[in-house]
Amino acid sequence: MSEGKIVVPVTIEQHQEGGYLAVCEEIQGCHAAGDTIQEAVQNIEEVAEMMWELCTEKHLPMPPLLAGYRPGISIEARIVNSEQASPTNG
């Protein structure tokens, strides 16, 4: 992991009705959908940032993976496994 970046491992699942779901098992409740894999990945990056903001503002327990995050550091979702999907499908 390079300085200035938090890597969030995600799995991608293809919905039978269309679209994709990105899930980060390391951050409880961190998941996002999209019409393409790329959109789902971008959305989960935003969700992870929103979860950090919520935990900070409400003084909730911080997921360990997000503990080093602060504004100005990027969050990068990295596909570690996918079901019925590949990164080039989006």
Residue pairs with C-beta under 8 A, 6 or more apart in sequence:
1 7
4 72
4 73
4 74
5 73
5 74
5 75
5 76
6 48
6 65
6 66
6 68
6 69
6 73
6 74
6 75
6 76
7 76
7 77
7 78
8 24
8 26
8 27
8 30
8 44
8 45
8 48
8 65
8 75
8 76
8 77
8 78
9 24
9 25
9 26
9 77
9 78
9 80
10 22
10 23
10 24
10 41
10 44
10 77
10 78
10 79
10 80
11 22
11 23
11 25
11 79
11 80
11 81
11 82
11 83
12 20
12 21
12 22
12 23
12 37
12 40
12 41
12 79
12 81
12 82
12 83
12 85
13 20
13 21
13 23
13 82
13 83
13 84
13 85
14 20
14 21
14 83
14 84
14 85
15 21
15 33
18 35
19 33
19 34
19 35
19 36
19 40
20 33
20 34
20 35
20 36
20 37
20 39
20 40
20 85
20 90
21 31
21 32
21 33
21 40
22 31
22 32
22 33
22 34
22 37
22 40
22 41
22 43
22 44
22 77
23 30
23 31
23 44
24 30
24 31
24 44
24 48
24 65
24 77
26 63
26 64
26 65
27 48
27 51
27 63
27 65
27 66
28 63
29 51
30 44
30 47
30 48
30 51
30 63
31 44
31 47
32 40
32 43
32 44
32 46
32 47
33 40
33 43
34 40
34 41
34 42
34 43
34 90
36 89
36 90
37 79
37 82
37 85
37 86
37 87
37 89
37 90
38 90
39 90
40 90
41 77
41 79
41 90
42 77
44 77
45 75
45 76
45 77
48 66
48 75
48 77
49 69
49 75
51 63
51 66
52 62
52 66
52 69
54 60
55 61
55 62
55 63
55 66
56 62
69 75
79 87
